[in-house]
Amino acid sequence: MAKSSSAACVEPSFPVPRRLSGSEAVVIVIIICLGGVLATVAGMSVPAVLQLLAGAGTVAALVVSMVTGAPQRGLRRVLGTLLSPPD
């Protein structure tokens, strides 16, 4: 039986998703634990915790995009999505 091969010049039309690295997974777990601690120990309401974590995530995304030199069009799209009123 002959093995099927693909041409080297053909690229997939969709990006291949990559798995989270160990450090990325640790950061996600820490953020989830921090939200739980804020809700139980500090006595914050769940909406307040969600707003705090969403704001911190937004600031982090903006800082990372500015440091890595993300295209301005993509940055404007992210800001527009975050600041638009819900439907």
Buried (B, 14 or more C-beta within 10 A) or exposed (E): EEEEEEEEEEEEEEEEEEEEEEEEEEEEEEBEEBBEEBBEEEEBEEEEBBEBBEEEEBEEBBEEBEEEEBEEEEBEEBBEEEEEEEE
